[in-house]
Amino acid sequence: MNIVIQDLELVNVTKRYGTTIAVNAVSHHFCPASYTCLLGPSGCGKSSTLRMIAGHETISDGSILLAHRDISHLPPAKRGTAMMFQNYALFPHLSVADNVAFSLKMKGVDAKDRRAKAAEMLELVDLTTLADRLPDQLSGGQQQRVALARALITRPQVLLLDEPLSALDPFLRVRMRTELRNLQKELGISFVHVTHGQDEALALADEIVVMNNAVIEQAGPARDVFNAPRTRFVAQFMGGHNVIALPQGHYAIRSDAVQVTAPDAGQFDAYVTAIEYQGTHVSVLSRIAGDQEVTALVPDASYFNAPHHPGDRIGLTWDAKNLHQLTA
């Protein structure tokens, strides 16, 4: 697919539903040819943002620019974007090939060209041998790839994905993450993917945009957002961090950077509140002064050489260079 890489930008985009503000003056420039995940809890505004980019929701204020062209008020088919929906929305009475070619039929493309372009897309997603099947004869993962092929046949500059993995079982979800990532790299276009799963975002994204209460709380490369959260919300929502109040302010520290020591041998005394075995690590949940909860991830071999139990008194310590000060 020969597609020109284009920039996508949101400029003070706002969405109101009556008196409720779902998206509040959001501005963001998406890196071209990148995989971006919009991440956040339910109701934070991420799906409304995606649907406004797609043209399935009107914007209340602001502008959406693609290739420096204002697409804010164009119909979905004229924007240069394509959207893959959470439930795939395949037509049950149409074959795989006809589902993929449907948008071209609506545009009046002749049958021969439609079939050729559908075959190209099915080869891209490795479904050539299933072209004549109906959707209910496919697995969940195969249905997802049909939906992908149908979105890509319009040759979009940006592909929008609304929680595309949520209907899959955990094993298939991990496999499809790899397929999506490889497909984005092969096509070289921008993917914008909405999810509420932190692991999914970290596995897929070049860039993560964390939304909360209708605004962007933090955006940046996936590793930076995880390792250097700016706010208490981002640190806690991304997971893997403790938020600790010290005299100088609030700090985040990764759970795997906290060491468990003998009582009185660490920087803090603590009491174990729970133990969770997680395979390669054991999660030791504890409580320190001020009723603050702290989690330490201990390698399983180290833990079982000197196990702890709820109620045990322990020490906690960490290297000060691993503390990351939060701004809010």
Rosetta blueprint (number, residue, H / E / L):
1 M L
2 N L
3 I L
4 V L
5 I L
6 Q L
7 D L
8 L E
9 E E
10 L E
11 V E
12 N E
13 V E
14 T E
15 K E
16 R E
17 Y E
18 G L
19 T L
20 T E
21 I E
22 A E
23 V E
24 N E
25 A E
26 V E
27 S E
28 H E
29 H E
30 F E
31 C L
32 P L
33 A L
34 S L
35 Y E
36 T E
37 C E
38 L E
39 L E
40 G L
41 P L
42 S L
43 G L
44 C L
45 G L
46 K H
47 S H
48 S H
49 T H
50 L H
51 R H
52 M H
53 I H
54 A H
55 G L
56 H L
57 E L
58 T L
59 I L
60 S L
61 D E
62 G E
63 S E
64 I E
65 L E
66 L E
67 A L
68 H L
69 R E
70 D E
71 I L
72 S L
73 H L
74 L L
75 P L
76 P H
77 A H
78 K H
79 R L
80 G L
81 T E
82 A E
83 M E
84 M E
85 F L
86 Q L
87 N L
88 Y L
89 A L
90 L L
91 F L
92 P L
93 H L
94 L L
95 S L
96 V H
97 A H
98 D H
99 N H
100 V H
101 A H
102 F H
103 S H
104 L H
105 K H
106 M H
107 K L
108 G L
109 V L
110 D L
111 A H
112 K H
113 D H
114 R H
115 R H
116 A H
117 K H
118 A H
119 A H
120 E H
121 M H
122 L H
123 E H
124 L H
125 V L
126 D L
127 L L
128 T H
129 T H
130 L H
131 A L
132 D L
133 R L
134 L L
135 P H
136 D H
137 Q H
138 L L
139 S L
140 G H
141 G H
142 Q H
143 Q H
144 Q H
145 R H
146 V H
147 A H
148 L H
149 A H
150 R H
151 A H
152 L H
153 I L
154 T L
155 R L
156 P L
157 Q L
158 V E
159 L E
160 L E
161 L E
162 D E
163 E L
164 P L
165 L L
166 S L
167 A L
168 L L
169 D L
170 P H
171 F H
172 L H
173 R H
174 V H
175 R H
176 M H
177 R H
178 T H
179 E H
180 L H
181 R H
182 N H
183 L H
184 Q H
185 K H
186 E H
187 L H
188 G L
189 I L
190 S E
191 F E
192 V E
193 H E
194 V E
195 T E
196 H L
197 G L
198 Q H
199 D H
200 E H
201 A H
202 L H
203 A H
204 L H
205 A L
206 D L
207 E E
208 I E
209 V E
210 V E
211 M E
212 N E
213 N L
214 A L
215 V E
216 I E
217 E E
218 Q E
219 A E
220 G E
221 P E
222 A H
223 R H
224 D H
225 V H
226 F H
227 N H
228 A L
229 P L
230 R L
231 T L
232 R H
233 F H
234 V H
235 A H
236 Q H
237 F H
238 M H
239 G L
240 G L
241 H E
242 N E
243 V E
244 I E
245 A E
246 L E
247 P L
248 Q L
249 G E
250 H E
251 Y E
252 A E
253 I E
254 R E
255 S H
256 D H
257 A H
258 V L
259 Q E
260 V E
261 T E
262 A L
263 P L
264 D L
265 A L
266 G L
267 Q L
268 F E
269 D E
270 A E
271 Y E
272 V E
273 T E
274 A E
275 I E
276 E E
277 Y E
278 Q L
279 G L
280 T L
281 H E
282 V E
283 S E
284 V E
285 L E
286 S E
287 R E
288 I E
289 A L
290 G L
291 D L
292 Q E
293 E E
294 V E
295 T E
296 A E
297 L E
298 V E
299 P E
300 D H
301 A H
302 S H
303 Y H
304 F H
305 N H
306 A L
307 P L
308 H L
309 H L
310 P L
311 G L
312 D L
313 R E
314 I E
315 G E
316 L E
317 T E
318 W L
319 D L
320 A H
321 K H
322 N H
323 L L
324 H E
325 Q E
326 L L
327 T L
328 A L
